Amino acid sequence: MVVKIADPLLMREINKYHVLETIRCHGEISRVEISERTELSGTTVSAITGALIEEGLIEARHTEPTAEAQRGRPRVLLGLVRTAAYVLGIKISEAMTTVTIVDFRGDVIAAVQLPIRLARQPIEVIVDLIEDGIDDCIRKAGVDRSKIRGIGIGVPGIVDPRSGRSYASSVFGEREVPIGALLQERTGLPVKLEKPANLLALAESWFGYAQRDATFGVVLLDQTASLGLWIEDDIHRGSSTLGPALGHIKVGSEGIACECGQTDCLNAHVGQAAIRRQMQQTLGGDIIASPAGQADLLGLLADIAATGDARAQNLIDGHANKLGLAVSHIINLINPGKIIIAVESPRYAEAIAAPLRAVAEVNSFRPHFAATELIFHSLDDQLWARGAAALMLRDVYSAPWTTTY
């Protein structure tokens, strides 16, 4: 439903966004159906779609009348022009940086991976490497550079979407890195920085499990544990704009130190560094250094547990206990319709699902738990990329209420 606003210019932009969003969601759709779904008048829809056709953002396709409607003019369906605009999505992690190009419909056109550790590099070198990756990806895609409308970047840790700065990251450490401003200066394109969980929330809303949900959460277990909250059709960032700090919820009393300086944060128990330390102490350093451990440490832990190794199973149960407590806090406080738990390793996601769900249920208010669906989702780089794309495409679609930026 479209909100009615007194400011005519703002109202026009909001209506334009809703029309484009309706076309994106339904692929090809008639003006009459757009009017029904947005509750805009037929005249308003015709005016907006006419302008969008002139701008080259949507196109009309004539279809023959169906058997039920043999009389009258051919039906006109409207769809997005795939080549109208492109955006770049960049995923930065400890061992790999992935650069992708996504078209106006949100489909991935090309991707380039840079297997380089950025942690100890000077910021100028980091920006050089990312810029080289962007150039390679554009060449691989064969797209017109002038049609690229912006860059969305996912960086784990604490990032400020207003300034484009990373303040504390498992990749860059505690140093402040103005990566957004530097990359914008180099490329001449708008750049937006987001934490991965927020990009995944956008991706799930646009393309994934939550396309019909106004309120849901995404719990991401990556280098750290983080939460993307989607409330009333937008990312919730709070008054600081940094968003929820799920990784720093207290989930125990063991006194285990966290990198933030406090103790018993969720990250201190289930962050990648914590899990690596636990496995080394319990299973031995050779496990960590093995090729399987280097490729998929969490998957290896799940495989060892599947052989009946009680030590590995105890570690997984411990992770499930801490994550289940954190998920129960989300259920009790927010009670979203869905919580999507995203893990990079499919084998680990399968191993942890049942015990995590059980802990969350025991610690949740029963009516709230019954109303919240838990979904376990293994990650891939394309989902990341499409989330970064959605971050920029919302601006191309002119979503005027995204005032955070």
Summary of the structure (lengths in Angstrom):
residues: 405
radius of gyration: 22.9
end to end distance: 24.5
largest distance: 76.2
contacts: 1374
relative contact order: 0.12
helix: 47%
strand: 21%
